[in-house]
Amino acid sequence: MSDQPRRPRRPAKPYRRPKKDPVRILAFEALRAVDERDAYANLVLPPLLRKARENEGPEKFDARDAALATELVYGTLRRQGTYDAVIAACVDRPLREVDPPVLDVLSLGAHQLLGTRIPTHAAVSATVELARVVLGDGRAKFVNAVLRKIAQDDLDGWLEGVAPPYDEDPEDHLAVVHSHPRWVVSALWDSLGGGRAGVEELLRADNERPEVTLVARPGRATPGELLAEEAAVPGRWSPYAVRLTEGGEPGAVPAVAEGRAGVQDEGSQLVALALAAAPVEGADRRWLDACAGPGGKAALLGALAAERGAVLLASEKQPHRAGLVAKALAGNPGPYQVVAADGTRPPWRPGSFDRVLVDVPCTGLGALRRRPEARWRRRPEDLDGFAPLQRGLLRTALESVRVGGVVGYATCSPHLAETRAVVADLLKQFPDTELIDARPLLPDVPDLGEGPDIQLWPHLHGTDAMYLALLRRTA
């Protein structure tokens, strides 16, 4: 038996319950919904914020909390590719072997450390507390160890280490630095047709939070009415556009709540305005929006048609989306009709319309500012899935317009396979069709490209990357 005296036992540390942080828990729940359900953050986040505001707990969820939660969700999603590269350099296993909920917590922590002004100690401690709440103490220790490694350098320092040199692999360098999949970088570079500076400006613009843009629907609201709102300024290009420079809740604007105005990107407004301004030969009485859901362009077109005594038919294949179109058009100053119909097998007769808009389903690569998760969800093979539908819808649109009438082919993607390639194929099938130079129809908008079609860009116009080609039937 040893003669050494026994060391006194240290008293066990009392168990401390993790402190619940409603802002970070909400952000984590939103990221899990995006990952598990393929949900979109712009659809998931508002109801979560609304529920949090309605909670009558001891700590009221206020506007600052909502702003921080929004920044954490969107910032993490936008920079996911960059943060994945940083996290991968700090763990001892492939990222695919890290449980998705753990990776979401790590990404939230990485964004706070590398993408916000939150102090380092606060970012680490708050994220570890979140991990204790949603993951448990064991995995919280892993989160703590990884975040402390990330905190050893800033974003620029990490990028020097995890991004390949530009001279060795330009596309992969830009993909890591600006957090886009490599194939998207390549596609955008091809669409721009320029050098490094242009594509970097575009990629940076994709990672910026877009302003909320409203549209005053003619005959129902005026831009002046919307400009009376706090932090509201005129749009850059559309006479009906008003921008809310400090975000804000659009639903709190009376004209929006009443349906007399709506939330609509200025690029979307310009597409409708260009189609409405295109010269047609002969009558101008019947307009068609062949892919009208969810109704923003249809509402603007319906109001413009009413000013000229024309009638709009808005068609949408999905009944629930047709309902959204009907809601957007309710109160239109002139006659209109909404139908649930397949745009590739329409119920109307050929040659029935003077103007036709077909805003086709696409990859959505032009709206990555608003739906940042789409860049990680889309795959190059998706282009093959959309191609037959896009061509089929444009084919039907050209059949639906009369001789002398105009078709607008629009898409919220700048990918050449979804824009010029589709138009070129249909021009071969319809030799009695000509392209109209759309650029003079938007005389105040610069940098519209070589024409005759139009390509808008986030970094040049502050809009989504909308594409428009105008085609006239000649015989």
C-alpha positions in Angstrom: 0.0 0.0 0.0 1.4 3.4 -1.0 2.4 5.8 1.7 1.7 8.7 -0.7 -1.2 10.9 0.5 -4.1 10.9 -1.7 -4.7 14.0 -3.8 -7.9 15.7 -2.9 -10.6 15.3 -5.6 -11.5 18.4 -7.5 -15.2 19.1 -7.3 -17.0 18.3 -10.5 -18.0 21.3 -12.6 -21.7 21.8 -12.3 -23.5 21.1 -15.6 -24.4 24.3 -17.4 -27.4 24.4 -19.7 -26.5 25.8 -23.1 -27.8 29.3 -23.6 -30.4 29.5 -26.3 -29.8 32.2 -28.9 -33.0 32.7 -30.9 -31.3 34.5 -33.8 -28.8 31.7 -34.5 -31.2 28.9 -33.8 -33.6 30.5 -36.4 -30.7 30.8 -38.9 -29.7 27.2 -38.3 -33.4 26.0 -38.8 -33.5 27.9 -42.1 -30.3 26.4 -43.4 -31.5 22.9 -42.4 -34.8 23.5 -44.4 -32.8 24.6 -47.4 -30.6 21.5 -47.2 -33.1 18.8 -46.2 -36.2 20.0 -48.2 -34.6 21.7 -51.1 -36.4 24.8 -49.9 -35.5 28.3 -51.0 -34.4 30.7 -48.3 -36.6 33.5 -49.5 -39.6 31.3 -48.9 -38.4 29.6 -45.7 -37.1 32.7 -43.8 -40.2 35.0 -43.8 -42.5 32.7 -41.9 -39.7 31.8 -39.4 -39.1 35.5 -38.8 -42.8 36.2 -38.5 -43.2 33.4 -35.9 -40.2 34.7 -34.0 -41.7 38.2 -33.8 -45.0 36.9 -32.6 -43.3 35.0 -29.7 -44.1 36.7 -26.4 -41.1 35.3 -24.5 -38.9 37.3 -22.2 -36.5 38.4 -25.0 -38.6 40.0 -27.7 -37.3 39.3 -31.3 -36.9 42.8 -32.8 -35.9 44.3 -36.1 -32.2 44.0 -35.3 -32.5 40.4 -34.6 -34.4 39.8 -37.9 -31.7 41.7 -39.8 -28.9 39.6 -38.2 -30.7 36.3 -38.8 -31.3 37.3 -42.5 -27.6 38.2 -42.9 -26.5 34.9 -41.3 -28.7 32.8 -43.6 -28.1 34.6 -46.9 -24.4 35.3 -46.2 -23.7 31.7 -45.3 -25.5 30.4 -48.5 -23.8 32.9 -50.8 -20.3 32.1 -49.5 -20.9 28.4 -49.0 -18.3 27.3 -51.6 -15.6 29.5 -50.0 -16.5 28.4 -46.5 -16.5 24.8 -47.5 -12.9 25.2 -48.8 -11.8 26.8 -45.5 -13.6 24.2 -43.3 -12.1 21.4 -45.4 -8.6 22.7 -44.6 -9.4 22.6 -40.9 -10.9 19.1 -40.5 -9.3 15.7 -40.7 -11.9 14.1 -43.0 -13.6 14.8 -46.3 -16.5 17.2 -45.9 -18.9 14.6 -47.2 -18.2 12.6 -44.0 -19.1 15.6 -41.8 -22.8 15.4 -40.7 -24.8 18.1 -42.6 -26.2 19.7 -39.4 -22.6 20.0 -38.1 -21.5 21.5 -41.4 -24.3 24.0 -41.2 -23.2 25.1 -37.8 -19.6 25.3 -38.9 -20.6 27.4 -41.9 -22.6 29.8 -39.8 -19.5 30.2 -37.6 -17.2 30.6 -40.5 -19.5 33.4 -41.9 -19.5 35.2 -38.6 -15.7 35.0 -38.4 -14.8 35.7 -42.0 -17.8 37.6 -43.4 -19.1 39.9 -40.7 -17.8 42.4 -38.1 -18.8 40.2 -35.2 -15.8 40.0 -32.8 -13.9 36.7 -33.0 -14.5 35.6 -29.4 -18.2 36.4 -29.7 -18.5 34.5 -33.1 -16.8 31.4 -31.6 -18.6 31.4 -28.3 -22.0 32.0 -29.8 -21.6 29.3 -32.4 -20.3 26.8 -29.9 -23.4 27.6 -27.7 -25.6 27.0 -30.8 -23.8 23.7 -31.3 -24.5 22.6 -27.7 -28.2 23.4 -28.2 -28.7 21.7 -31.6 -26.0 19.1 -31.7 -25.0 18.2 -28.2 -21.9 18.7 -26.0 -19.8 16.1 -27.8 -20.1 17.6 -31.3 -19.9 21.1 -29.9 -16.3 20.3 -28.9 -15.5 19.5 -32.5 -17.1 22.7 -33.6 -15.1 24.7 -31.1 -11.8 23.1 -32.3 -12.6 23.8 -36.0 -13.7 27.4 -35.4 -10.6 28.2 -33.4 -8.5 27.1 -36.4 -10.6 29.2 -38.8 -10.2 32.2 -36.4 -6.4 32.1 -36.9 -6.6 34.0 -40.2 -8.9 36.4 -42.0 -10.7 35.8 -45.3 -8.0 37.1 -47.5 -5.4 35.0 -45.7 -7.5 31.9 -46.1 -8.1 32.5 -49.8 -4.4 32.7 -50.4 -4.1 29.2 -49.1 -7.2 27.4 -50.3 -7.8 29.0 -53.8 -5.5 27.8 -56.6 -3.4 30.6 -58.2 -5.3 32.4 -61.0 -2.5 31.8 -63.5 -2.7 28.0 -62.9 -6.5 27.6 -63.0 -8.5 30.8 -63.6 -11.9 29.2 -63.3 -11.2 27.3 -60.2 -9.6 30.3 -58.6 -12.6 32.4 -59.3 -15.0 29.6 -58.1 -13.3 29.5 -54.7 -12.7 33.2 -54.2 -16.2 34.2 -55.3 -18.1 31.1 -54.2 -19.7 29.9 -57.4 -19.5 26.4 -58.9 -16.8 26.1 -61.5 -19.3 25.3 -64.3 -21.3 28.4 -63.4 -18.1 30.6 -63.6 -17.3 29.1 -67.0 -20.9 29.7 -68.3 -21.0 33.3 -67.1 -17.6 34.0 -68.5 -18.7 32.7 -71.9 -21.9 34.8 -71.8 -20.1 38.0 -70.9 -17.5 37.4 -73.6 -15.0 39.6 -71.8 -11.9 39.3 -69.7 -11.2 38.7 -66.0 -12.4 42.1 -64.8 -15.9 41.7 -66.1 -16.6 38.3 -64.8 -15.1 39.2 -61.4 -17.5 42.2 -61.1 -20.4 39.9 -62.0 -19.4 37.3 -59.5 -19.0 39.9 -56.8 -22.4 41.4 -57.6 -24.0 37.9 -57.3 -22.8 37.9 -53.7 -24.3 41.3 -52.8 -27.6 41.6 -51.1 -30.1 43.0 -53.7 -32.3 46.0 -52.9 -36.1 45.5 -52.7 -37.6 46.9 -55.9 -41.3 47.8 -56.2 -43.4 48.4 -59.3 -46.2 50.9 -59.3 -48.8 49.3 -61.6 -50.1 51.9 -64.1 -53.7 53.0 -63.4 -53.6 51.6 -59.9 -50.6 53.3 -58.2 -48.0 55.9 -58.9 -44.3 56.0 -58.3 -44.8 59.2 -56.3 -47.0 57.3 -53.8 -44.3 54.7 -53.3 -41.6 57.3 -53.0 -43.4 58.6 -49.9 -42.2 55.5 -48.1 -39.1 55.7 -45.9 -35.8 55.2 -47.6 -37.5 54.9 -51.0 -35.7 56.2 -54.1 -36.6 56.1 -57.8 -35.6 53.1 -59.9 -32.6 53.3 -62.2 -34.3 52.5 -65.5 -38.0 51.7 -65.3 -40.4 54.7 -64.9 -42.6 52.5 -62.6 -39.8 51.3 -60.3 -39.0 52.4 -56.8 -36.2 51.0 -54.7 -36.2 50.5 -50.9 -32.6 51.2 -50.1 -32.7 50.0 -46.5 -34.6 46.8 -47.1 -37.8 47.0 -45.2 -41.0 44.9 -45.3 -42.7 45.4 -48.7 -45.9 44.0 -47.3 -46.1 46.9 -45.0 -46.4 49.3 -47.9 -50.1 50.0 -48.3 -50.1 49.9 -52.1 -48.3 46.5 -52.1 -50.7 45.2 -49.4 -53.6 46.3 -51.6 -52.2 44.8 -54.8 -51.9 48.1 -56.6 -48.1 47.8 -56.5 -45.9 44.7 -56.3 -42.3 43.5 -55.7 -40.7 43.2 -59.1 -37.0 43.3 -60.1 -36.3 46.2 -62.5 -35.0 43.8 -65.1 -38.4 42.0 -65.2 -40.1 45.4 -65.6 -37.8 46.3 -68.5 -38.7 43.0 -70.3 -42.4 43.9 -70.1 -41.8 47.5 -71.2 -39.7 46.5 -74.2 -42.3 44.1 -75.4 -45.0 46.7 -75.0 -42.9 49.3 -76.9 -42.1 47.0 -79.8 -43.7 48.2 -83.1 -46.4 45.9 -84.5 -48.0 46.1 -87.9 -51.8 46.5 -87.9 -54.1 45.9 -84.9 -52.8 45.9 -81.3 -55.8 44.5 -79.4 -54.8 41.1 -78.0 -51.8 40.4 -75.8 -50.7 37.0 -74.4 -48.4 36.2 -71.4 -47.9 32.5 -72.1 -45.9 31.6 -68.9 -47.5 34.1 -66.6 -46.8 32.7 -63.1 -46.4 34.1 -60.5 -47.8 37.2 -62.2 -45.5 40.1 -61.9 -45.0 40.7 -65.6 -48.6 39.9 -66.3 -49.8 42.6 -63.9 -47.6 45.2 -65.6 -48.5 44.0 -69.1 -52.2 44.0 -68.2 -52.0 47.6 -67.0 -50.1 48.7 -70.1 -52.5 46.9 -72.3 -55.5 48.6 -70.6 -54.0 52.0 -71.4 -54.3 51.1 -75.1 -57.6 49.4 -75.0 -56.0 46.0 -75.4 -56.9 42.7 -73.6 -54.4 40.5 -71.9 -54.7 36.7 -71.7 -52.5 35.3 -68.9 -51.8 31.6 -69.2 -50.0 29.4 -66.6 -49.8 25.7 -66.6 -49.9 25.1 -62.8 -53.3 25.8 -61.3 -51.9 27.2 -58.0 -49.6 29.5 -59.9 -52.5 30.6 -62.1 -54.2 31.6 -58.9 -51.2 33.8 -58.0 -51.5 35.4 -61.5 -55.2 36.1 -60.9 -54.4 37.7 -57.6 -51.7 39.9 -59.1 -54.1 41.0 -61.9 -57.1 41.6 -59.6 -58.2 45.2 -59.9 -56.5 45.7 -63.3 -58.0 48.8 -64.9 -58.9 47.0 -68.1 -60.3 43.6 -69.2 -58.1 40.5 -68.8 -58.4 36.7 -68.5 -56.4 34.1 -66.6 -56.4 30.5 -67.7 -54.6 27.4 -66.5 -53.2 25.9 -69.7 -50.0 24.2 -71.0 -48.1 26.7 -73.1 -46.9 23.9 -75.4 -50.5 22.7 -76.0 -52.5 25.9 -75.9 -56.3 26.1 -76.1 -56.2 29.1 -78.3 -56.0 29.1 -82.1 -52.8 29.9 -84.0 -52.3 33.6 -85.0 -54.6 34.8 -82.3 -52.4 37.5 -80.7 -50.7 40.8 -81.6 -48.1 40.5 -78.8 -46.8 37.5 -77.0 -44.5 37.2 -74.0 -42.9 33.8 -73.1 -40.8 34.0 -70.0 -39.6 30.4 -70.0 -38.6 28.2 -67.1 -34.8 28.0 -66.7 -31.9 27.4 -64.4 -32.3 30.8 -62.8 -28.6 31.6 -63.0 -29.6 35.3 -63.5 -31.1 35.5 -60.0 -28.4 34.1 -57.9 -28.4 37.3 -55.7 -31.9 36.5 -54.6 -31.7 32.7 -54.5 -28.1 32.0 -53.6 -28.7 28.3 -52.9 -29.7 27.8 -56.5 -26.0 28.0 -57.5 -25.3 24.8 -55.5 -28.4 23.0 -56.4 -28.2 23.4 -60.2 -26.1 21.0 -62.3 -24.9 21.3 -65.9 -27.2 18.5 -66.9 -30.2 20.6 -65.9 -29.7 22.5 -69.2 -30.6 19.4 -71.1 -33.8 19.1 -69.1 -34.9 22.7 -69.8 -33.9 22.7 -73.5 -37.0 20.9 -75.0 -39.4 22.9 -72.9 -37.8 26.3 -73.8 -37.9 25.5 -77.5 -41.4 24.1 -77.3 -42.7 27.2 -75.6 -41.0 29.6 -78.0 -42.4 27.5 -80.9 -45.9 27.8 -79.6 -45.5 31.5 -79.0 -44.4 32.0 -82.6 -47.4 30.0 -83.8 -49.7 32.0 -81.6 -48.8 35.4 -82.9 -50.2 36.8 -86.1 -48.2 38.0 -89.1 -46.8 41.4 -88.2 -47.1 40.7 -84.5 -44.2 40.4 -82.0 -43.0 37.7 -79.6 -40.8 38.4 -76.6 -38.6 35.4 -75.5 -37.3 36.1 -72.0 -35.4 34.1 -69.4 -33.8 34.8 -66.1 -30.6 33.2 -67.1 -27.6 34.5 -69.2 -26.5 31.0 -70.1 -26.0 30.9 -73.9 -27.7 27.5 -74.1 -30.9 29.1 -72.7 -30.8 32.3 -74.6 -29.2 32.7 -78.0 -29.0 29.0 -78.8 -32.8 28.6 -78.3 -33.6 31.7 -80.4 -31.2 30.6 -83.2 -32.8 27.1 -83.3 -36.3 28.5 -83.7 -35.3 31.1 -86.3 -34.2 28.1 -88.4 -37.6 26.4 -87.9 -39.5 29.7 -88.7 -37.7 31.3 -91.6 -40.6 33.8 -91.9 -39.5 35.4 -88.6 -37.0 38.2 -88.0 -35.2 39.5 -85.0 -36.0 43.0 -83.9 -33.3 45.2 -82.4 -34.6 45.5 -78.9 -32.0 48.0 -77.6 -33.7 51.2 -79.0 -36.8 50.3 -77.0 -34.9 50.9 -73.8 -33.1 54.1 -74.8 -32.0 55.2 -71.3 -30.4 51.8 -70.4 -26.7 51.5 -71.3 -24.5 48.4 -71.9 -27.2 46.3 -73.5 -24.7 44.3 -75.6 -24.2 43.9 -79.3 -27.8 43.3 -80.1 -30.3 42.8 -81.5 -31.2 41.0 -78.3 -30.8 42.4 -74.8 -28.8 41.0 -71.8 -29.1 42.7 -68.5 -26.5 42.2 -65.7 -26.4 42.7 -61.9 -23.0 44.4 -62.1 -23.9 46.7 -64.9 -27.6 47.5 -64.3 -28.3 46.5 -60.8 -30.9 44.0 -62.0 -31.2 40.3 -62.3 -29.5 38.9 -65.4 -32.6 39.0 -67.6 -32.4 38.1 -71.3 -34.9 39.3 -74.0 -35.1 38.6 -77.7 -37.9 40.2 -79.8 -39.1 38.3 -82.9 -41.6 39.4 -85.5 -43.6 37.1 -87.8 -43.2 38.4 -91.4 -45.3 35.9 -93.3 
